[in-house]
């Protein structure tokens, strides 16, 4: 197996909704496993123990509800960044991610020459999108 690095997002009781939203944004195959499938307590049986979205673009995004006994610690120390030169594809992701969220930097031409934007989606996850010029 090839090693890979990907984000793993933590949620409080809305991982299913968030992961289904990301499938709408990026497409791909989403697998969700609940605590109940693995003998978890009845009060969290329908919560997501592990979710994994694998997209045709090669992205892998994982997420889960915070398990019982663990503290959910949202913070501002991680931002998921999408980079590339496919303007149409990245604009599509941006439109969906920023809808219902908060845009801190509009997606537009920046001084370094690329289009760039930053937002927090409706689930509180921070995203950056950078669209560079196609390399010849």
C-alpha positions as CSV (number, residue, x, y, z in Angstrom):
1,X,0.0,0.0,0.0
2,X,1.2,3.5,-0.8
3,X,1.4,5.9,2.1
4,X,-0.9,8.9,1.9
5,X,-1.6,12.0,3.9
6,X,-5.2,13.3,4.2
7,X,-7.4,15.3,6.5
8,X,-9.5,13.6,9.2
9,X,-12.2,15.9,10.4
10,X,-14.0,15.7,13.8
11,X,-17.6,16.6,14.2
12,X,-20.1,16.7,17.0
13,X,-23.2,14.7,16.0
14,X,-23.3,15.9,12.4
15,X,-20.5,13.9,10.7
16,X,-23.1,12.1,8.4
17,X,-24.5,15.4,7.2
18,X,-21.0,16.9,6.7
19,X,-19.6,13.9,4.8
20,X,-22.6,13.7,2.6
21,X,-22.2,17.5,1.9
22,X,-18.6,16.9,0.9
23,X,-19.7,14.1,-1.4
24,X,-22.0,16.6,-3.1
25,X,-19.1,19.1,-3.4
26,X,-16.4,16.7,-4.7
27,X,-18.3,13.7,-5.9
28,X,-16.8,10.2,-5.4
29,X,-17.5,7.3,-3.2
30,X,-18.5,7.7,0.5
31,X,-18.4,4.9,3.0
32,X,-19.8,5.6,6.4
33,X,-19.6,3.2,9.4
34,X,-21.5,3.8,12.6
35,X,-20.6,3.1,16.2
36,X,-23.6,0.7,16.3
37,X,-22.1,-1.5,13.5
38,X,-19.2,-2.2,15.8
39,X,-21.1,-2.8,19.0
40,X,-21.1,0.8,20.3
41,X,-23.6,1.9,23.0
42,X,-27.2,2.5,21.9
43,X,-27.1,6.3,22.5
44,X,-24.5,6.7,19.7
45,X,-25.3,3.7,17.6
46,X,-26.3,5.9,14.6
47,X,-23.4,8.3,14.9
48,X,-20.4,8.0,12.5
49,X,-17.4,6.1,13.9
50,X,-15.5,6.4,10.6
51,X,-16.3,8.0,7.2
52,X,-14.1,8.1,4.1
53,X,-14.8,9.9,0.9
54,X,-12.6,9.0,-2.1
55,X,-13.0,11.2,-5.2
56,X,-12.2,10.7,-8.8
57,X,-9.8,13.6,-8.5
58,X,-7.7,11.6,-6.1
59,X,-8.8,13.4,-2.9
60,X,-9.4,11.4,0.3
61,X,-11.3,13.1,3.1
62,X,-12.1,11.3,6.4
63,X,-14.3,12.3,9.2
64,X,-16.2,11.0,12.3
65,X,-18.4,12.1,15.2
66,X,-16.4,12.6,18.4
67,X,-16.7,9.3,20.3
68,X,-18.1,9.1,23.8
69,X,-15.6,10.0,26.4
70,X,-13.5,12.2,24.1
71,X,-13.5,16.0,24.0
72,X,-14.4,17.7,20.7
73,X,-11.9,20.5,20.3
74,X,-12.7,22.6,17.3
75,X,-9.9,25.1,16.5
76,X,-8.3,27.3,14.0
77,X,-5.1,25.4,13.5
78,X,-6.0,23.4,10.4
79,X,-7.2,24.6,7.0
80,X,-7.9,22.2,4.1
81,X,-6.3,23.6,1.0
82,X,-7.3,22.9,-2.6
83,X,-4.6,23.8,-5.2
84,X,-4.6,23.3,-8.9
85,X,-5.0,24.9,-12.3
86,X,-8.4,23.6,-13.3
87,X,-10.3,26.9,-12.9
88,X,-13.8,25.4,-13.7
89,X,-13.3,22.4,-11.3
90,X,-11.9,24.6,-8.4
91,X,-14.5,27.3,-8.9
92,X,-17.2,24.6,-8.6
93,X,-15.8,23.4,-5.3
94,X,-15.5,26.9,-4.0
95,X,-19.1,27.8,-4.9
96,X,-20.4,24.7,-3.0
97,X,-18.0,25.0,0.0
98,X,-18.7,28.7,0.6
99,X,-22.5,28.5,0.2
100,X,-24.0,28.8,3.6
101,X,-20.6,29.4,5.1
102,X,-18.4,32.5,5.8
103,X,-16.1,33.9,3.2
104,X,-13.0,35.6,4.7
105,X,-11.2,36.2,1.4
106,X,-13.3,36.2,-1.8
107,X,-12.0,34.0,-4.6
108,X,-10.4,36.4,-6.9
109,X,-7.1,37.4,-8.6
110,X,-4.3,38.1,-6.0
111,X,-1.1,40.0,-6.2
112,X,0.9,36.8,-6.7
113,X,-1.0,36.1,-9.9
114,X,-3.2,33.2,-8.9
115,X,-6.9,33.3,-7.9
116,X,-7.2,32.6,-4.2
117,X,-10.1,32.5,-1.7
118,X,-10.6,31.4,1.9
119,X,-13.8,30.4,3.6
120,X,-15.3,28.5,6.5
121,X,-18.0,26.0,5.3
122,X,-21.3,25.5,7.1
123,X,-19.8,22.9,9.3
124,X,-17.0,25.2,10.6
125,X,-14.2,23.7,8.5
126,X,-11.7,26.2,7.0
127,X,-10.9,25.9,3.3
128,X,-8.4,27.7,1.0
129,X,-8.7,27.5,-2.8
130,X,-5.8,28.5,-5.0
131,X,-6.1,28.4,-8.7
132,X,-2.8,28.8,-10.5
133,X,-2.1,29.2,-14.2
134,X,-1.8,26.0,-16.2
135,X,1.9,25.0,-16.7
136,X,2.9,24.7,-20.3
